[in-house]
Amino acid sequence: MKSEKTVRPRGTDSARVIQVIETRSIRGRGTADDVNREVIQYWSFDGKLLAEREPD
């Protein structure tokens, strides 16, 4: 009998609260091909872009 491989979630190994700069801006031309949407970016205090979130 072939054994099934399963994933066992371990849970969270670590969590912490950190300070970042969050910016929100509008992107897009407002057309059907390039709709307006809010983009959220997260920056470090020394100006490095850490992450960007844009709606699907």
mmCIF entry with sequence, helices, sheets and N, C-alpha, C, O atoms, coordinates in Angstrom:
data_MODEL
# 
_entry.id   MODEL 
# 
_entity.id                         1 
_entity.type                       polymer 
_entity.pdbx_number_of_molecules   1 
# 
_entity_poly.entity_id                      1 
_entity_poly.type                           'polypeptide(L)' 
_entity_poly.nstd_linkage                   no 
_entity_poly.nstd_monomer                   no 
_entity_poly.pdbx_seq_one_letter_code       MKSEKTVRPRGTDSARVIQVIETRSIRGRGTADDVNREVIQYWSFDGKLLAEREPD 
_entity_poly.pdbx_seq_one_letter_code_can   MKSEKTVRPRGTDSARVIQVIETRSIRGRGTADDVNREVIQYWSFDGKLLAEREPD 
_entity_poly.pdbx_strand_id                 A 
# 
loop_
_entity_poly_seq.entity_id 
_entity_poly_seq.num 
_entity_poly_seq.mon_id 
_entity_poly_seq.hetero 
1 1  MET n 
1 2  LYS n 
1 3  SER n 
1 4  GLU n 
1 5  LYS n 
1 6  THR n 
1 7  VAL n 
1 8  ARG n 
1 9  PRO n 
1 10 ARG n 
1 11 GLY n 
1 12 THR n 
1 13 ASP n 
1 14 SER n 
1 15 ALA n 
1 16 ARG n 
1 17 VAL n 
1 18 ILE n 
1 19 GLN n 
1 20 VAL n 
1 21 ILE n 
1 22 GLU n 
1 23 THR n 
1 24 ARG n 
1 25 SER n 
1 26 ILE n 
1 27 ARG n 
1 28 GLY n 
1 29 ARG n 
1 30 GLY n 
1 31 THR n 
1 32 ALA n 
1 33 ASP n 
1 34 ASP n 
1 35 VAL n 
1 36 ASN n 
1 37 ARG n 
1 38 GLU n 
1 39 VAL n 
1 40 ILE n 
1 41 GLN n 
1 42 TYR n 
1 43 TRP n 
1 44 SER n 
1 45 PHE n 
1 46 ASP n 
1 47 GLY n 
1 48 LYS n 
1 49 LEU n 
1 50 LEU n 
1 51 ALA n 
1 52 GLU n 
1 53 ARG n 
1 54 GLU n 
1 55 PRO n 
1 56 ASP n 
# 
_struct_asym.id          A 
_struct_asym.entity_id   1 
# 
_struct_sheet.id               AA1 
_struct_sheet.type             ? 
_struct_sheet.number_strands   3 
_struct_sheet.details          ? 
# 
loop_
_struct_sheet_order.sheet_id 
_struct_sheet_order.range_id_1 
_struct_sheet_order.range_id_2 
_struct_sheet_order.offset 
_struct_sheet_order.sense 
AA1 1 2 ? anti-parallel 
AA1 2 3 ? anti-parallel 
# 
loop_
_struct_sheet_range.sheet_id 
_struct_sheet_range.id 
_struct_sheet_range.beg_label_comp_id 
_struct_sheet_range.beg_label_asym_id 
_struct_sheet_range.beg_label_seq_id 
_struct_sheet_range.pdbx_beg_PDB_ins_code 
_struct_sheet_range.end_label_comp_id 
_struct_sheet_range.end_label_asym_id 
_struct_sheet_range.end_label_seq_id 
_struct_sheet_range.pdbx_end_PDB_ins_code 
_struct_sheet_range.beg_auth_comp_id 
_struct_sheet_range.beg_auth_asym_id 
_struct_sheet_range.beg_auth_seq_id 
_struct_sheet_range.end_auth_comp_id 
_struct_sheet_range.end_auth_asym_id 
_struct_sheet_range.end_auth_seq_id 
AA1 1 ILE A 21 ? ARG A 27 ? ILE A 21 ARG A 27 
AA1 2 ARG A 37 ? TRP A 43 ? ARG A 37 TRP A 43 
AA1 3 LEU A 49 ? ARG A 53 ? LEU A 49 ARG A 53 
# 
loop_
_atom_site.group_PDB 
_atom_site.id 
_atom_site.type_symbol 
_atom_site.label_atom_id 
_atom_site.label_alt_id 
_atom_site.label_comp_id 
_atom_site.label_asym_id 
_atom_site.label_entity_id 
_atom_site.label_seq_id 
_atom_site.pdbx_PDB_ins_code 
_atom_site.Cartn_x 
_atom_site.Cartn_y 
_atom_site.Cartn_z 
_atom_site.occupancy 
_atom_site.B_iso_or_equiv 
_atom_site.pdbx_formal_charge 
_atom_site.auth_seq_id 
_atom_site.auth_comp_id 
_atom_site.auth_asym_id 
_atom_site.auth_atom_id 
_atom_site.pdbx_PDB_model_num 
ATOM 1   N N  . MET A 1 1  ? 0.838   -1.177 0.000   1.00 0.00 ? 1  MET A N  1 
ATOM 2   C CA . MET A 1 1  ? 0.000   0.000  0.000   1.00 0.00 ? 1  MET A CA 1 
ATOM 3   C C  . MET A 1 1  ? 0.887   1.246  0.000   1.00 0.00 ? 1  MET A C  1 
ATOM 4   O O  . MET A 1 1  ? 1.825   1.346  0.791   1.00 0.00 ? 1  MET A O  1 
ATOM 5   N N  . LYS A 1 2  ? 0.592   2.176  -0.874  1.00 0.00 ? 2  LYS A N  1 
ATOM 6   C CA . LYS A 1 2  ? 1.360   3.411  -0.993  1.00 0.00 ? 2  LYS A CA 1 
ATOM 7   C C  . LYS A 1 2  ? 0.948   4.379  0.117   1.00 0.00 ? 2  LYS A C  1 
ATOM 8   O O  . LYS A 1 2  ? -0.238  4.635  0.324   1.00 0.00 ? 2  LYS A O  1 
ATOM 9   N N  . SER A 1 3  ? 1.938   4.907  0.821   1.00 0.00 ? 3  SER A N  1 
ATOM 10  C CA . SER A 1 3  ? 1.615   5.851  1.888   1.00 0.00 ? 3  SER A CA 1 
ATOM 11  C C  . SER A 1 3  ? 1.343   7.224  1.294   1.00 0.00 ? 3  SER A C  1 
ATOM 12  O O  . SER A 1 3  ? 2.017   7.657  0.360   1.00 0.00 ? 3  SER A O  1 
ATOM 13  N N  . GLU A 1 4  ? 0.355   7.895  1.843   1.00 0.00 ? 4  GLU A N  1 
ATOM 14  C CA . GLU A 1 4  ? 0.017   9.232  1.381   1.00 0.00 ? 4  GLU A CA 1 
ATOM 15  C C  . GLU A 1 4  ? 0.876   10.258 2.115   1.00 0.00 ? 4  GLU A C  1 
ATOM 16  O O  . GLU A 1 4  ? 1.094   10.150 3.322   1.00 0.00 ? 4  GLU A O  1 
ATOM 17  N N  . LYS A 1 5  ? 1.354   11.241 1.382   1.00 0.00 ? 5  LYS A N  1 
ATOM 18  C CA . LYS A 1 5  ? 2.115   12.319 1.992   1.00 0.00 ? 5  LYS A CA 1 
ATOM 19  C C  . LYS A 1 5  ? 1.149   13.411 2.405   1.00 0.00 ? 5  LYS A C  1 
ATOM 20  O O  . LYS A 1 5  ? 0.346   13.884 1.601   1.00 0.00 ? 5  LYS A O  1 
ATOM 21  N N  . THR A 1 6  ? 1.232   13.799 3.638   1.00 0.00 ? 6  THR A N  1 
ATOM 22  C CA . THR A 1 6  ? 0.386   14.875 4.130   1.00 0.00 ? 6  THR A CA 1 
ATOM 23  C C  . THR A 1 6  ? 1.261   15.945 4.756   1.00 0.00 ? 6  THR A C  1 
ATOM 24  O O  . THR A 1 6  ? 2.387   15.693 5.183   1.00 0.00 ? 6  THR A O  1 
ATOM 25  N N  . VAL A 1 7  ? 0.717   17.122 4.797   1.00 0.00 ? 7  VAL A N  1 
ATOM 26  C CA . VAL A 1 7  ? 1.416   18.242 5.401   1.00 0.00 ? 7  VAL A CA 1 
ATOM 27  C C  . VAL A 1 7  ? 0.845   18.452 6.793   1.00 0.00 ? 7  VAL A C  1 
ATOM 28  O O  . VAL A 1 7  ? -0.372  18.489 6.974   1.00 0.00 ? 7  VAL A O  1 
ATOM 29  N N  . ARG A 1 8  ? 1.712   18.588 7.761   1.00 0.00 ? 8  ARG A N  1 
ATOM 30  C CA . ARG A 1 8  ? 1.279   18.864 9.126   1.00 0.00 ? 8  ARG A CA 1 
ATOM 31  C C  . ARG A 1 8  ? 1.684   20.285 9.475   1.00 0.00 ? 8  ARG A C  1 
ATOM 32  O O  . ARG A 1 8  ? 2.866   20.556 9.686   1.00 0.00 ? 8  ARG A O  1 
ATOM 33  N N  . PRO A 1 9  ? 0.732   21.187 9.537   1.00 0.00 ? 9  PRO A N  1 
ATOM 34  C CA . PRO A 1 9  ? 1.079   22.565 9.876   1.00 0.00 ? 9  PRO A CA 1 
ATOM 35  C C  . PRO A 1 9  ? 1.708   22.635 11.261  1.00 0.00 ? 9  PRO A C  1 
ATOM 36  O O  . PRO A 1 9  ? 1.226   22.011 12.206  1.00 0.00 ? 9  PRO A O  1 
ATOM 37  N N  . ARG A 1 10 ? 2.775   23.390 11.369  1.00 0.00 ? 10 ARG A N  1 
ATOM 38  C CA . ARG A 1 10 ? 3.470   23.541 12.645  1.00 0.00 ? 10 ARG A CA 1 
ATOM 39  C C  . ARG A 1 10 ? 2.910   24.684 13.458  1.00 0.00 ? 10 ARG A C  1 
ATOM 40  O O  . ARG A 1 10 ? 3.106   24.731 14.672  1.00 0.00 ? 10 ARG A O  1 
ATOM 41  N N  . GLY A 1 11 ? 2.226   25.596 12.822  1.00 0.00 ? 11 GLY A N  1 
ATOM 42  C CA . GLY A 1 11 ? 1.784   26.782 13.524  1.00 0.00 ? 11 GLY A CA 1 
ATOM 43  C C  . GLY A 1 11 ? 2.814   27.885 13.390  1.00 0.00 ? 11 GLY A C  1 
ATOM 44  O O  . GLY A 1 11 ? 3.739   27.786 12.584  1.00 0.00 ? 11 GLY A O  1 
ATOM 45  N N  . THR A 1 12 ? 2.658   28.915 14.163  1.00 0.00 ? 12 THR A N  1 
ATOM 46  C CA . THR A 1 12 ? 3.557   30.056 14.096  1.00 0.00 ? 12 THR A CA 1 
ATOM 47  C C  . THR A 1 12 ? 4.762   29.814 14.982  1.00 0.00 ? 12 THR A C  1 
ATOM 48  O O  . THR A 1 12 ? 4.624   29.509 16.167  1.00 0.00 ? 12 THR A O  1 
ATOM 49  N N  . ASP A 1 13 ? 5.933   29.950 14.408  1.00 0.00 ? 13 ASP A N  1 
ATOM 50  C CA . ASP A 1 13 ? 7.164   29.793 15.178  1.00 0.00 ? 13 ASP A CA 1 
ATOM 51  C C  . ASP A 1 13 ? 7.575   31.094 15.851  1.00 0.00 ? 13 ASP A C  1 
ATOM 52  O O  . ASP A 1 13 ? 8.251   31.075 16.880  1.00 0.00 ? 13 ASP A O  1 
ATOM 53  N N  . SER A 1 14 ? 7.172   32.226 15.277  1.00 0.00 ? 14 SER A N  1 
ATOM 54  C CA . SER A 1 14 ? 7.585   33.508 15.826  1.00 0.00 ? 14 SER A CA 1 
ATOM 55  C C  . SER A 1 14 ? 6.644   34.598 15.331  1.00 0.00 ? 14 SER A C  1 
ATOM 56  O O  . SER A 1 14 ? 6.117   34.522 14.221  1.00 0.00 ? 14 SER A O  1 
ATOM 57  N N  . ALA A 1 15 ? 6.442   35.604 16.160  1.00 0.00 ? 15 ALA A N  1 
ATOM 58  C CA . ALA A 1 15 ? 5.663   36.775 15.766  1.00 0.00 ? 15 ALA A CA 1 
ATOM 59  C C  . ALA A 1 15 ? 6.208   37.967 16.537  1.00 0.00 ? 15 ALA A C  1 
ATOM 60  O O  . ALA A 1 15 ? 6.637   37.836 17.683  1.00 0.00 ? 15 ALA A O  1 
ATOM 61  N N  . ARG A 1 16 ? 6.188   39.123 15.902  1.00 0.00 ? 16 ARG A N  1 
ATOM 62  C CA . ARG A 1 16 ? 6.638   40.326 16.583  1.00 0.00 ? 16 ARG A CA 1 
ATOM 63  C C  . ARG A 1 16 ? 5.983   41.544 15.958  1.00 0.00 ? 16 ARG A C  1 
ATOM 64  O O  . ARG A 1 16 ? 5.518   41.497 14.819  1.00 0.00 ? 16 ARG A O  1 
ATOM 65  N N  . VAL A 1 17 ? 5.950   42.606 16.693  1.00 0.00 ? 17 VAL A N  1 
ATOM 66  C CA . VAL A 1 17 ? 5.403   43.869 16.227  1.00 0.00 ? 17 VAL A CA 1 
ATOM 67  C C  . VAL A 1 17 ? 6.574   44.743 15.808  1.00 0.00 ? 17 VAL A C  1 
ATOM 68  O O  . VAL A 1 17 ? 7.525   44.927 16.567  1.00 0.00 ? 17 VAL A O  1 
ATOM 69  N N  . ILE A 1 18 ? 6.499   45.282 14.593  1.00 0.00 ? 18 ILE A N  1 
ATOM 70  C CA . ILE A 1 18 ? 7.563   46.144 14.092  1.00 0.00 ? 18 ILE A CA 1 
ATOM 71  C C  . ILE A 1 18 ? 6.967   47.433 13.558  1.00 0.00 ? 18 ILE A C  1 
ATOM 72  O O  . ILE A 1 18 ? 5.784   47.484 13.222  1.00 0.00 ? 18 ILE A O  1 
ATOM 73  N N  . GLN A 1 19 ? 7.772   48.456 13.481  1.00 0.00 ? 19 GLN A N  1 
ATOM 74  C CA . GLN A 1 19 ? 7.311   49.727 12.943  1.00 0.00 ? 19 GLN A CA 1 
ATOM 75  C C  . GLN A 1 19 ? 7.720   49.839 11.482  1.00 0.00 ? 19 GLN A C  1 
ATOM 76  O O  . GLN A 1 19 ? 8.869   49.580 11.123  1.00 0.00 ? 19 GLN A O  1 
ATOM 77  N N  . VAL A 1 20 ? 6.766   50.228 10.645  1.00 0.00 ? 20 VAL A N  1 
ATOM 78  C CA . VAL A 1 20 ? 7.017   50.490 9.226   1.00 0.00 ? 20 VAL A CA 1 
ATOM 79  C C  . VAL A 1 20 ? 6.210   51.711 8.825   1.00 0.00 ? 20 VAL A C  1 
ATOM 80  O O  . VAL A 1 20 ? 5.338   52.162 9.567   1.00 0.00 ? 20 VAL A O  1 
ATOM 81  N N  . ILE A 1 21 ? 6.501   52.234 7.662   1.00 0.00 ? 21 ILE A N  1 
ATOM 82  C CA . ILE A 1 21 ? 5.713   53.322 7.085   1.00 0.00 ? 21 ILE A CA 1 
ATOM 83  C C  . ILE A 1 21 ? 4.758   52.703 6.078   1.00 0.00 ? 21 ILE A C  1 
ATOM 84  O O  . ILE A 1 21 ? 5.185   51.968 5.187   1.00 0.00 ? 21 ILE A O  1 
ATOM 85  N N  . GLU A 1 22 ? 3.463   52.996 6.212   1.00 0.00 ? 22 GLU A N  1 
ATOM 86  C CA . GLU A 1 22 ? 2.457   52.500 5.269   1.00 0.00 ? 22 GLU A CA 1 
ATOM 87  C C  . GLU A 1 22 ? 1.998   53.672 4.423   1.00 0.00 ? 22 GLU A C  1 
ATOM 88  O O  . GLU A 1 22 ? 1.591   54.706 4.954   1.00 0.00 ? 22 GLU A O  1 
ATOM 89  N N  . THR A 1 23 ? 2.063   53.513 3.092   1.00 0.00 ? 23 THR A N  1 
ATOM 90  C CA . THR A 1 23 ? 1.550   54.536 2.183   1.00 0.00 ? 23 THR A CA 1 
ATOM 91  C C  . THR A 1 23 ? 0.411   53.949 1.365   1.00 0.00 ? 23 THR A C  1 
ATOM 92  O O  . THR A 1 23 ? 0.398   52.755 1.064   1.00 0.00 ? 23 THR A O  1 
ATOM 93  N N  . ARG A 1 24 ? -0.539  54.792 1.010   1.00 0.00 ? 24 ARG A N  1 
ATOM 94  C CA . ARG A 1 24 ? -1.668  54.386 0.163   1.00 0.00 ? 24 ARG A CA 1 
ATOM 95  C C  . ARG A 1 24 ? -1.746  55.383 -0.992  1.00 0.00 ? 24 ARG A C  1 
ATOM 96  O O  . ARG A 1 24 ? -1.696  56.596 -0.787  1.00 0.00 ? 24 ARG A O  1 
ATOM 97  N N  . SER A 1 25 ? -1.867  54.854 -2.198  1.00 0.00 ? 25 SER A N  1 
ATOM 98  C CA . SER A 1 25 ? -1.971  55.724 -3.367  1.00 0.00 ? 25 SER A CA 1 
ATOM 99  C C  . SER A 1 25 ? -2.876  55.068 -4.402  1.00 0.00 ? 25 SER A C  1 
ATOM 100 O O  . SER A 1 25 ? -3.144  53.867 -4.349  1.00 0.00 ? 25 SER A O  1 
ATOM 101 N N  . ILE A 1 26 ? -3.334  55.875 -5.333  1.00 0.00 ? 26 ILE A N  1 
ATOM 102 C CA . ILE A 1 26 ? -4.200  55.387 -6.406  1.00 0.00 ? 26 ILE A CA 1 
ATOM 103 C C  . ILE A 1 26 ? -3.346  55.156 -7.641  1.00 0.00 ? 26 ILE A C  1 
ATOM 104 O O  . ILE A 1 26 ? -2.525  55.993 -8.015  1.00 0.00 ? 26 ILE A O  1 
ATOM 105 N N  . ARG A 1 27 ? -3.555  54.007 -8.264  1.00 0.00 ? 27 ARG A N  1 
ATOM 106 C CA . ARG A 1 27 ? -2.847  53.649 -9.489  1.00 0.00 ? 27 ARG A CA 1 
ATOM 107 C C  . ARG A 1 27 ? -3.885  53.336 -10.566 1.00 0.00 ? 27 ARG A C  1 
ATOM 108 O O  . ARG A 1 27 ? -5.005  52.935 -10.249 1.00 0.00 ? 27 ARG A O  1 
ATOM 109 N N  . GLY A 1 28 ? -3.531  53.510 -11.802 1.00 0.00 ? 28 GLY A N  1 
ATOM 110 C CA . GLY A 1 28 ? -4.412  53.177 -12.915 1.00 0.00 ? 28 GLY A CA 1 
ATOM 111 C C  . GLY A 1 28 ? -4.943  54.397 -13.633 1.00 0.00 ? 28 GLY A C  1 
ATOM 112 O O  . GLY A 1 28 ? -5.018  55.489 -13.069 1.00 0.00 ? 28 GLY A O  1 
ATOM 113 N N  . ARG A 1 29 ? -5.308  54.195 -14.883 1.00 0.00 ? 29 ARG A N  1 
ATOM 114 C CA . ARG A 1 29 ? -5.794  55.290 -15.730 1.00 0.00 ? 29 ARG A CA 1 
ATOM 115 C C  . ARG A 1 29 ? -7.305  55.444 -15.703 1.00 0.00 ? 29 ARG A C  1 
ATOM 116 O O  . ARG A 1 29 ? -7.842  56.405 -16.254 1.00 0.00 ? 29 ARG A O  1 
ATOM 117 N N  . GLY A 1 30 ? -7.996  54.506 -15.066 1.00 0.00 ? 30 GLY A N  1 
ATOM 118 C CA . GLY A 1 30 ? -9.459  54.587 -15.007 1.00 0.00 ? 30 GLY A CA 1 
ATOM 119 C C  . GLY A 1 30 ? -10.145 54.018 -16.230 1.00 0.00 ? 30 GLY A C  1 
ATOM 120 O O  . GLY A 1 30 ? -11.313 54.316 -16.480 1.00 0.00 ? 30 GLY A O  1 
ATOM 121 N N  . THR A 1 31 ? -9.431  53.195 -17.005 1.00 0.00 ? 31 THR A N  1 
ATOM 122 C CA . THR A 1 31 ? -10.022 52.551 -18.179 1.00 0.00 ? 31 THR A CA 1 
ATOM 123 C C  . THR A 1 31 ? -10.334 51.095 -17.837 1.00 0.00 ? 31 THR A C  1 
ATOM 124 O O  . THR A 1 31 ? -9.937  50.594 -16.785 1.00 0.00 ? 31 THR A O  1 
ATOM 125 N N  . ALA A 1 32 ? -11.046 50.429 -18.733 1.00 0.00 ? 32 ALA A N  1 
ATOM 126 C CA . ALA A 1 32 ? -11.375 49.016 -18.516 1.00 0.00 ? 32 ALA A CA 1 
ATOM 127 C C  . ALA A 1 32 ? -10.113 48.154 -18.432 1.00 0.00 ? 32 ALA A C  1 
ATOM 128 O O  . ALA A 1 32 ? -10.082 47.170 -17.694 1.00 0.00 ? 32 ALA A O  1 
ATOM 129 N N  . ASP A 1 33 ? -9.087  48.520 -19.178 1.00 0.00 ? 33 ASP A N  1 
ATOM 130 C CA . ASP A 1 33 ? -7.843  47.757 -19.166 1.00 0.00 ? 33 ASP A CA 1 
ATOM 131 C C  . ASP A 1 33 ? -6.906  48.138 -18.017 1.00 0.00 ? 33 ASP A C  1 
ATOM 132 O O  . ASP A 1 33 ? -6.012  47.371 -17.662 1.00 0.00 ? 33 ASP A O  1 
ATOM 133 N N  . ASP A 1 34 ? -7.110  49.311 -17.445 1.00 0.00 ? 34 ASP A N  1 
ATOM 134 C CA . ASP A 1 34 ? -6.235  49.806 -16.378 1.00 0.00 ? 34 ASP A CA 1 
ATOM 135 C C  . ASP A 1 34 ? -7.083  50.563 -15.362 1.00 0.00 ? 34 ASP A C  1 
ATOM 136 O O  . ASP A 1 34 ? -7.044  51.792 -15.294 1.00 0.00 ? 34 ASP A O  1 
ATOM 137 N N  . VAL A 1 35 ? -7.856  49.806 -14.568 1.00 0.00 ? 35 VAL A N  1 
ATOM 138 C CA . VAL A 1 35 ? -8.792  50.419 -13.627 1.00 0.00 ? 35 VAL A CA 1 
ATOM 139 C C  . VAL A 1 35 ? -8.054  51.122 -12.492 1.00 0.00 ? 35 VAL A C  1 
ATOM 140 O O  . VAL A 1 35 ? -6.926  50.769 -12.148 1.00 0.00 ? 35 VAL A O  1 
ATOM 141 N N  . ASN A 1 36 ? -8.717  52.125 -11.920 1.00 0.00 ? 36 ASN A N  1 
ATOM 142 C CA . ASN A 1 36 ? -8.171  52.776 -10.729 1.00 0.00 ? 36 ASN A CA 1 
ATOM 143 C C  . ASN A 1 36 ? -8.243  51.800 -9.566  1.00 0.00 ? 36 ASN A C  1 
ATOM 144 O O  . ASN A 1 36 ? -9.241  51.098 -9.400  1.00 0.00 ? 36 ASN A O  1 
ATOM 145 N N  . ARG A 1 37 ? -7.176  51.754 -8.752  1.00 0.00 ? 37 ARG A N  1 
ATOM 146 C CA . ARG A 1 37 ? -7.150  50.889 -7.592  1.00 0.00 ? 37 ARG A CA 1 
ATOM 147 C C  . ARG A 1 37 ? -6.219  51.474 -6.554  1.00 0.00 ? 37 ARG A C  1 
ATOM 148 O O  . ARG A 1 37 ? -5.283  52.204 -6.882  1.00 0.00 ? 37 ARG A O  1 
ATOM 149 N N  . GLU A 1 38 ? -6.478  51.153 -5.309  1.00 0.00 ? 38 GLU A N  1 
ATOM 150 C CA . GLU A 1 38 ? -5.626  51.627 -4.232  1.00 0.00 ? 38 GLU A CA 1 
ATOM 151 C C  . GLU A 1 38 ? -4.469  50.640 -4.045  1.00 0.00 ? 38 GLU A C  1 
ATOM 152 O O  . GLU A 1 38 ? -4.676  49.429 -3.966  1.00 0.00 ? 38 GLU A O  1 
ATOM 153 N N  . VAL A 1 39 ? -3.275  51.170 -3.977  1.00 0.00 ? 39 VAL A N  1 
ATOM 154 C CA . VAL A 1 39 ? -2.079  50.369 -3.750  1.00 0.00 ? 39 VAL A CA 1 
ATOM 155 C C  . VAL A 1 39 ? -1.532  50.737 -2.376  1.00 0.00 ? 39 VAL A C  1 
ATOM 156 O O  . VAL A 1 39 ? -1.362  51.914 -2.059  1.00 0.00 ? 39 VAL A O  1 
ATOM 157 N N  . ILE A 1 40 ? -1.260  49.724 -1.573  1.00 0.00 ? 40 ILE A N  1 
ATOM 158 C CA . ILE A 1 40 ? -0.695  49.943 -0.244  1.00 0.00 ? 40 ILE A CA 1 
ATOM 159 C C  . ILE A 1 40 ? 0.743   49.460 -0.263  1.00 0.00 ? 40 ILE A C  1 
ATOM 160 O O  . ILE A 1 40 ? 1.028   48.332 -0.666  1.00 0.00 ? 40 ILE A O  1 
ATOM 161 N N  . GLN A 1 41 ? 1.645   50.328 0.179   1.00 0.00 ? 41 GLN A N  1 
ATOM 162 C CA . GLN A 1 41 ? 3.063   49.978 0.229   1.00 0.00 ? 41 GLN A CA 1 
ATOM 163 C C  . GLN A 1 41 ? 3.560   50.112 1.659   1.00 0.00 ? 41 GLN A C  1 
ATOM 164 O O  . GLN A 1 41 ? 3.089   50.952 2.425   1.00 0.00 ? 41 GLN A O  1 
ATOM 165 N N  . TYR A 1 42 ? 4.530   49.258 2.001   1.00 0.00 ? 42 TYR A N  1 
ATOM 166 C CA . TYR A 1 42 ? 5.150   49.277 3.322   1.00 0.00 ? 42 TYR A CA 1 
ATOM 167 C C  . TYR A 1 42 ? 6.640   49.555 3.138   1.00 0.00 ? 42 TYR A C  1 
ATOM 168 O O  . TYR A 1 42 ? 7.319   48.879 2.365   1.00 0.00 ? 42 TYR A O  1 
ATOM 169 N N  . TRP A 1 43 ? 7.137   50.558 3.859   1.00 0.00 ? 43 TRP A N  1 
ATOM 170 C CA . TRP A 1 43 ? 8.504   51.049 3.709   1.00 0.00 ? 43 TRP A CA 1 
ATOM 171 C C  . TRP A 1 43 ? 9.235   50.994 5.041   1.00 0.00 ? 43 TRP A C  1 
ATOM 172 O O  . TRP A 1 43 ? 8.623   51.131 6.100   1.00 0.00 ? 43 TRP A O  1 
ATOM 173 N N  . SER A 1 44 ? 10.540  50.795 4.981   1.00 0.00 ? 44 SER A N  1 
ATOM 174 C CA . SER A 1 44 ? 11.372  50.919 6.177   1.00 0.00 ? 44 SER A CA 1 
ATOM 175 C C  . SER A 1 44 ? 11.645  52.392 6.416   1.00 0.00 ? 44 SER A C  1 
ATOM 176 O O  . SER A 1 44 ? 11.378  53.224 5.548   1.00 0.00 ? 44 SER A O  1 
ATOM 177 N N  . PHE A 1 45 ? 12.174  52.720 7.582   1.00 0.00 ? 45 PHE A N  1 
ATOM 178 C CA . PHE A 1 45 ? 12.469  54.114 7.893   1.00 0.00 ? 45 PHE A CA 1 
ATOM 179 C C  . PHE A 1 45 ? 13.644  54.660 7.084   1.00 0.00 ? 45 PHE A C  1 
ATOM 180 O O  . PHE A 1 45 ? 13.834  55.874 7.008   1.00 0.00 ? 45 PHE A O  1 
ATOM 181 N N  . ASP A 1 46 ? 14.430  53.772 6.481   1.00 0.00 ? 46 ASP A N  1 
ATOM 182 C CA . ASP A 1 46 ? 15.530  54.265 5.632   1.00 0.00 ? 46 ASP A CA 1 
ATOM 183 C C  . ASP A 1 46 ? 15.162  54.270 4.155   1.00 0.00 ? 46 ASP A C  1 
ATOM 184 O O  . ASP A 1 46 ? 16.042  54.382 3.302   1.00 0.00 ? 46 ASP A O  1 
ATOM 185 N N  . GLY A 1 47 ? 13.854  54.148 3.833   1.00 0.00 ? 47 GLY A N  1 
ATOM 186 C CA . GLY A 1 47 ? 13.383  54.318 2.459   1.00 0.00 ? 47 GLY A CA 1 
ATOM 187 C C  . GLY A 1 47 ? 13.363  53.073 1.593   1.00 0.00 ? 47 GLY A C  1 
ATOM 188 O O  . GLY A 1 47 ? 13.197  53.181 0.378   1.00 0.00 ? 47 GLY A O  1 
ATOM 189 N N  . LYS A 1 48 ? 13.526  51.892 2.179   1.00 0.00 ? 48 LYS A N  1 
ATOM 190 C CA . LYS A 1 48 ? 13.500  50.646 1.398   1.00 0.00 ? 48 LYS A CA 1 
ATOM 191 C C  . LYS A 1 48 ? 12.063  50.121 1.322   1.00 0.00 ? 48 LYS A C  1 
ATOM 192 O O  . LYS A 1 48 ? 11.384  49.982 2.339   1.00 0.00 ? 48 LYS A O  1 
ATOM 193 N N  . LEU A 1 49 ? 11.611  49.829 0.084   1.00 0.00 ? 49 LEU A N  1 
ATOM 194 C CA . LEU A 1 49 ? 10.282  49.254 -0.107  1.00 0.00 ? 49 LEU A CA 1 
ATOM 195 C C  . LEU A 1 49 ? 10.293  47.818 0.388   1.00 0.00 ? 49 LEU A C  1 
ATOM 196 O O  . LEU A 1 49 ? 11.066  46.999 -0.109  1.00 0.00 ? 49 LEU A O  1 
ATOM 197 N N  . LEU A 1 50 ? 9.457   47.506 1.349   1.00 0.00 ? 50 LEU A N  1 
ATOM 198 C CA . LEU A 1 50 ? 9.415   46.174 1.958   1.00 0.00 ? 50 LEU A CA 1 
ATOM 199 C C  . LEU A 1 50 ? 8.364   45.270 1.314   1.00 0.00 ? 50 LEU A C  1 
ATOM 200 O O  . LEU A 1 50 ? 8.600   44.081 1.099   1.00 0.00 ? 50 LEU A O  1 
ATOM 201 N N  . ALA A 1 51 ? 7.197   45.852 1.009   1.00 0.00 ? 51 ALA A N  1 
ATOM 202 C CA . ALA A 1 51 ? 6.112   45.048 0.440   1.00 0.00 ? 51 ALA A CA 1 
ATOM 203 C C  . ALA A 1 51 ? 5.119   45.982 -0.228  1.00 0.00 ? 51 ALA A C  1 
ATOM 204 O O  . ALA A 1 51 ? 5.046   47.171 0.082   1.00 0.00 ? 51 ALA A O  1 
ATOM 205 N N  . GLU A 1 52 ? 4.351   45.410 -1.159  1.00 0.00 ? 52 GLU A N  1 
ATOM 206 C CA . GLU A 1 52 ? 3.323   46.165 -1.865  1.00 0.00 ? 52 GLU A CA 1 
ATOM 207 C C  . GLU A 1 52 ? 2.109   45.279 -1.993  1.00 0.00 ? 52 GLU A C  1 
ATOM 208 O O  . GLU A 1 52 ? 2.226   44.103 -2.339  1.00 0.00 ? 52 GLU A O  1 
ATOM 209 N N  . ARG A 1 53 ? 0.939   45.835 -1.716  1.00 0.00 ? 53 ARG A N  1 
ATOM 210 C CA . ARG A 1 53 ? -0.301  45.082 -1.835  1.00 0.00 ? 53 ARG A CA 1 
ATOM 211 C C  . ARG A 1 53 ? -1.236  45.836 -2.759  1.00 0.00 ? 53 ARG A C  1 
ATOM 212 O O  . ARG A 1 53 ? -1.500  47.025 -2.580  1.00 0.00 ? 53 ARG A O  1 
ATOM 213 N N  . GLU A 1 54 ? -1.726  45.119 -3.744  1.00 0.00 ? 54 GLU A N  1 
ATOM 214 C CA . GLU A 1 54 ? -2.634  45.684 -4.736  1.00 0.00 ? 54 GLU A CA 1 
ATOM 215 C C  . GLU A 1 54 ? -3.801  44.706 -4.878  1.00 0.00 ? 54 GLU A C  1 
ATOM 216 O O  . GLU A 1 54 ? -3.573  43.498 -4.929  1.00 0.00 ? 54 GLU A O  1 
ATOM 217 N N  . PRO A 1 55 ? -5.050  45.194 -4.945  1.00 0.00 ? 55 PRO A N  1 
ATOM 218 C CA . PRO A 1 55 ? -6.170  44.265 -5.053  1.00 0.00 ? 55 PRO A CA 1 
ATOM 219 C C  . PRO A 1 55 ? -6.121  43.451 -6.340  1.00 0.00 ? 55 PRO A C  1 
ATOM 220 O O  . PRO A 1 55 ? -5.542  43.865 -7.344  1.00 0.00 ? 55 PRO A O  1 
ATOM 221 N N  . ASP A 1 56 ? -6.746  42.286 -6.275  1.00 0.00 ? 56 ASP A N  1 
ATOM 222 C CA . ASP A 1 56 ? -6.787  41.402 -7.462  1.00 0.00 ? 56 ASP A CA 1 
ATOM 223 C C  . ASP A 1 56 ? -7.702  41.941 -8.525  1.00 0.00 ? 56 ASP A C  1 
ATOM 224 O O  . ASP A 1 56 ? -7.852  41.325 -9.580  1.00 0.00 ? 56 ASP A O  1 
# 
